[in-house]
């Protein structure tokens, strides 16, 4: 009788989880379709887009909080099994899309990577399409700084990537008007040299803060996801699964489990900020150009 109740509870939880996942995937499909439609309209009638990010949200702190909402929601759907599936055939550094093994089994992981790319191109698009470009750049610098303070390193890196795209970095007259001191500090924090030493130090600090946190705000740790994937990939590829004597290399699998377990802890944090539907809708569906566009 006791086991029957436990099994029923497990089945109910599973059904609830599957329904939630199905709903999430429907929302993703709808968001992608809306964004594609709006981009088509933008290409035919550029003047049709009246709004920009600063008219939708003129407070960079609020935008950083809404970005954190998106990050935590998308993270919450990535299961530990997706990391295993991601490296079944090839590595994440391979441009061949088959590197994710069975795509259906890694779709939430891929959706999260696509979100990073979208945010980078959104930043570049917003800057390039506006007359007051220097003001928009300074706005995004403030957003990025608040993301750093929150512990949202993925959005921070996406914003920096967007501002370092050739379409933005070549705007010399614009950059001459920008107070770049704050941006230089952020770039220093995310400097890739010495295997992202500065970022890893900041991440450890955020992780330590999370362990002793009294509020959900202090618990937020959103890692730079592409680097996390690469770390896990190289750990998996660089260490043999079996020792020379044929025994399983427990040290390797213990380290893999440790990294995934830490990620699982971070992704379960509930976002403490109030949702703003208007801002979220804009971030997820506004048309963005590719680098060539």
C-alpha positions as CSV (number, residue, x, y, z in Angstrom):
1,X,0.0,0.0,0.0
2,X,2.8,2.4,0.9
3,X,4.7,1.6,-2.3
4,X,1.5,2.1,-4.4
5,X,1.1,5.6,-2.9
6,X,4.7,6.5,-3.6
7,X,4.4,5.3,-7.2
8,X,1.1,7.3,-7.6
9,X,2.9,10.4,-6.3
10,X,5.8,9.9,-8.6
11,X,3.5,9.5,-11.6
12,X,1.5,12.6,-10.7
13,X,4.8,14.6,-10.4
14,X,6.0,13.2,-13.7
15,X,2.7,14.1,-15.5
16,X,2.9,17.6,-14.0
17,X,6.5,18.0,-15.1
18,X,5.8,16.8,-18.6
19,X,2.8,19.1,-19.0
20,X,5.0,22.0,-17.9
21,X,7.7,21.1,-20.3
22,X,5.2,20.7,-23.2
23,X,3.7,24.2,-22.4
24,X,7.2,25.7,-22.3
25,X,8.1,24.3,-25.7
26,X,4.8,25.6,-27.1
27,X,5.7,29.1,-25.8
28,X,9.2,28.8,-27.3
29,X,7.7,27.9,-30.7
30,X,5.2,30.8,-30.5
31,X,8.0,33.3,-29.5
32,X,10.2,32.2,-32.4
33,X,7.3,32.5,-34.9
34,X,6.4,36.0,-33.7
35,X,10.0,37.1,-33.8
36,X,10.4,35.8,-37.4
37,X,7.2,37.5,-38.5
38,X,8.3,40.8,-37.1
39,X,11.7,40.6,-38.7
40,X,10.0,40.1,-42.1
41,X,8.0,43.2,-41.5
42,X,11.1,45.1,-40.4
43,X,13.0,44.2,-43.6
44,X,10.1,45.4,-45.9
45,X,9.1,48.4,-43.8
46,X,12.0,49.6,-41.6
47,X,10.0,52.6,-40.5
48,X,7.3,50.2,-39.0
49,X,9.4,49.8,-35.8
50,X,8.6,52.8,-33.6
51,X,9.8,51.6,-30.3
52,X,13.3,50.8,-28.9
53,X,14.5,49.3,-25.7
54,X,14.8,52.6,-23.9
55,X,11.2,53.6,-24.6
56,X,10.0,50.2,-23.4
57,X,12.2,50.3,-20.3
58,X,14.2,53.4,-19.5
59,X,15.6,51.9,-16.2
60,X,18.7,49.7,-16.8
61,X,18.2,48.1,-13.4
62,X,14.7,47.0,-14.3
63,X,16.0,45.6,-17.6
64,X,18.7,43.6,-15.9
65,X,16.1,42.1,-13.5
66,X,13.9,41.1,-16.5
67,X,16.9,39.5,-18.2
68,X,17.4,37.5,-15.0
69,X,13.8,36.3,-15.2
70,X,14.4,34.9,-18.7
71,X,17.7,33.4,-17.7
72,X,16.4,31.6,-14.7
73,X,13.2,30.4,-16.5
74,X,15.2,28.9,-19.4
75,X,17.8,27.4,-17.0
76,X,15.1,25.7,-15.0
77,X,14.1,23.4,-17.9
78,X,17.6,22.1,-18.6
79,X,18.0,18.7,-17.0
80,X,21.3,17.0,-16.1
81,X,20.7,14.3,-18.7
82,X,21.0,17.0,-21.4
83,X,24.7,17.5,-20.5
84,X,25.3,13.8,-21.0
85,X,23.4,13.7,-24.3
86,X,25.2,16.8,-25.6
87,X,28.5,14.9,-25.7
88,X,27.3,11.6,-27.0
89,X,28.7,12.1,-30.5
90,X,30.8,15.3,-30.9
91,X,31.8,18.3,-28.9
92,X,30.1,21.7,-28.5
93,X,33.0,23.4,-30.4
94,X,32.1,21.5,-33.6
95,X,30.0,23.6,-36.0
96,X,28.2,20.6,-37.2
97,X,24.7,20.7,-35.6
98,X,24.8,17.0,-35.1
99,X,27.2,17.6,-32.2
100,X,24.3,17.5,-29.8
101,X,23.5,13.8,-30.5
102,X,19.8,13.4,-30.5
103,X,18.5,17.0,-30.8
104,X,15.2,16.2,-29.1
105,X,17.1,15.3,-26.0
106,X,19.1,18.5,-25.8
107,X,16.5,21.0,-27.1
108,X,16.3,23.0,-23.8
109,X,20.0,23.3,-23.7
110,X,20.1,24.5,-27.3
111,X,17.2,26.9,-26.6
112,X,19.3,28.5,-23.9
113,X,22.3,28.9,-26.2
114,X,20.0,30.5,-28.8
115,X,18.8,32.9,-26.2
116,X,22.4,34.1,-25.5
117,X,22.9,34.6,-29.3
118,X,19.6,36.5,-29.5
119,X,20.5,38.9,-26.7
120,X,23.9,39.6,-28.3
121,X,22.3,40.5,-31.6
122,X,19.5,42.4,-29.9
123,X,22.1,44.7,-28.3
124,X,23.9,45.3,-31.6
125,X,20.6,45.9,-33.4
126,X,19.4,48.4,-30.8
127,X,22.6,50.3,-31.0
128,X,22.9,50.4,-34.8
129,X,19.3,51.3,-35.5
130,X,19.2,54.4,-33.3
131,X,20.2,58.0,-33.8
132,X,21.4,58.4,-30.2
133,X,23.8,55.5,-30.3
134,X,26.2,56.7,-27.6
135,X,23.2,57.0,-25.1
136,X,22.1,53.4,-26.0
137,X,25.6,52.1,-25.5
138,X,25.9,53.7,-22.1
139,X,22.4,52.3,-21.2
140,X,23.5,48.8,-22.0
141,X,26.7,49.3,-20.0
142,X,24.6,50.1,-17.0
143,X,22.4,47.0,-17.7
144,X,25.5,44.8,-17.9
145,X,26.9,46.3,-14.6
146,X,23.7,45.5,-12.8
147,X,23.7,42.0,-14.3
148,X,27.2,41.5,-12.7
149,X,25.9,42.8,-9.4
150,X,23.0,40.4,-9.5
151,X,25.2,37.4,-10.4
152,X,23.7,37.1,-13.9
153,X,27.0,36.4,-15.8
154,X,25.3,34.9,-18.9
155,X,23.4,38.1,-19.8
156,X,26.5,40.2,-18.9
157,X,28.6,38.3,-21.4
158,X,25.9,38.4,-24.1
159,X,25.7,42.2,-23.7
160,X,29.5,42.5,-23.9
161,X,29.6,40.2,-27.0
162,X,26.9,42.4,-28.6
163,X,28.9,45.5,-28.1
164,X,32.1,43.9,-29.4
165,X,30.5,42.8,-32.7
166,X,32.1,44.5,-35.7
167,X,28.9,46.3,-36.6
168,X,29.2,48.1,-33.2
169,X,32.9,48.3,-32.5
170,X,33.5,50.1,-35.9
171,X,31.4,53.1,-34.8
172,X,34.3,55.2,-33.8
173,X,32.5,58.5,-33.6
174,X,29.9,57.0,-31.4
175,X,32.5,55.4,-29.0
176,X,34.3,58.7,-28.8
177,X,31.2,60.1,-27.1
178,X,30.9,57.2,-24.7
179,X,32.2,57.2,-21.1
180,X,34.0,53.9,-21.4
181,X,35.5,53.6,-17.9
182,X,32.6,51.4,-16.7
183,X,32.7,49.3,-19.8
184,X,36.4,48.7,-19.5
185,X,35.9,47.4,-15.9
186,X,33.2,44.9,-17.2
187,X,35.4,43.8,-20.1
188,X,38.3,43.2,-17.6
189,X,36.0,41.1,-15.4
190,X,35.1,38.9,-18.5
191,X,38.6,38.9,-20.0
192,X,39.2,35.5,-21.6
193,X,42.9,35.5,-20.8
194,X,44.3,33.0,-18.3
195,X,41.3,30.8,-19.0
196,X,38.8,33.5,-17.8
197,X,40.6,33.9,-14.5
198,X,38.8,37.1,-13.5
199,X,35.4,35.7,-14.3
200,X,36.1,32.5,-12.5
201,X,37.1,34.5,-9.4
202,X,33.9,36.5,-9.6
203,X,31.8,33.3,-10.1
204,X,33.4,31.7,-7.0
205,X,32.5,34.8,-5.1
206,X,28.9,34.7,-6.2
207,X,28.7,31.0,-5.5
208,X,30.0,31.6,-1.9
209,X,27.5,34.4,-1.4
210,X,24.8,32.0,-2.6
211,X,25.7,29.4,0.0
212,X,25.3,31.9,2.9
213,X,22.4,33.9,1.4
214,X,19.4,34.9,3.4
215,X,17.3,36.0,0.4
216,X,16.7,34.7,-3.1
217,X,18.4,37.8,-4.6
218,X,21.7,36.8,-2.9
219,X,21.3,33.2,-4.1
220,X,21.3,34.1,-7.8
221,X,24.2,32.5,-9.7
222,X,23.8,32.4,-13.5
223,X,27.1,31.2,-15.1
224,X,28.4,32.1,-18.5
225,X,26.8,29.0,-20.0
226,X,29.0,28.5,-23.1
227,X,32.1,28.3,-20.8
228,X,30.4,25.9,-18.5
229,X,29.6,23.6,-21.4
230,X,33.2,23.8,-22.6
231,X,34.5,23.0,-19.1
232,X,32.4,19.9,-18.9
233,X,33.3,18.9,-22.5
234,X,37.0,19.2,-21.9
235,X,36.8,17.4,-18.5
236,X,34.9,14.6,-20.3
237,X,37.2,14.4,-23.3
238,X,40.5,15.1,-21.5
239,X,40.2,12.5,-18.8
240,X,40.0,8.7,-19.5
241,X,36.9,7.0,-18.2
242,X,39.0,4.0,-17.2
243,X,42.3,3.8,-15.4
244,X,45.2,1.8,-17.0
245,X,44.2,-1.2,-14.8
246,X,40.7,-1.2,-16.3
247,X,39.0,0.3,-13.2
248,X,36.5,3.1,-13.6
249,X,38.0,6.6,-13.1
250,X,35.9,7.7,-10.3
251,X,37.8,10.9,-9.8
252,X,36.7,12.1,-13.3
253,X,33.0,11.2,-12.8
254,X,33.0,12.7,-9.4
255,X,34.3,16.0,-10.8
256,X,31.7,15.9,-13.6
257,X,28.9,15.2,-11.1
258,X,30.2,18.0,-8.9
259,X,30.0,20.5,-11.7
260,X,26.5,19.4,-12.9
261,X,25.2,19.2,-9.3
262,X,26.4,22.8,-8.7
263,X,24.6,23.9,-11.8
264,X,21.4,22.1,-10.7
265,X,21.5,24.0,-7.4
266,X,21.9,27.4,-9.2
267,X,19.0,26.7,-11.7
268,X,16.5,26.0,-8.9
269,X,16.6,29.5,-7.5
270,X,13.3,31.4,-7.8
271,X,13.6,34.8,-9.4
272,X,12.9,37.4,-6.6
273,X,12.1,40.3,-9.1
274,X,8.6,41.2,-10.2
275,X,7.8,40.2,-13.8
276,X,7.1,42.9,-16.3
277,X,5.2,41.4,-19.3
278,X,5.7,44.3,-21.6
279,X,9.5,44.3,-21.2
280,X,9.7,40.5,-21.4
281,X,7.6,40.4,-24.5
282,X,9.9,43.0,-26.1
283,X,13.1,41.2,-25.2
284,X,11.8,37.8,-26.6
285,X,10.0,38.9,-29.8
286,X,11.5,42.2,-31.0
287,X,13.2,41.7,-34.5
288,X,17.0,41.4,-34.4
289,X,19.4,41.5,-37.3
290,X,22.2,39.1,-38.0
291,X,25.8,40.5,-38.1
292,X,25.5,40.9,-41.9
293,X,22.1,42.5,-41.6
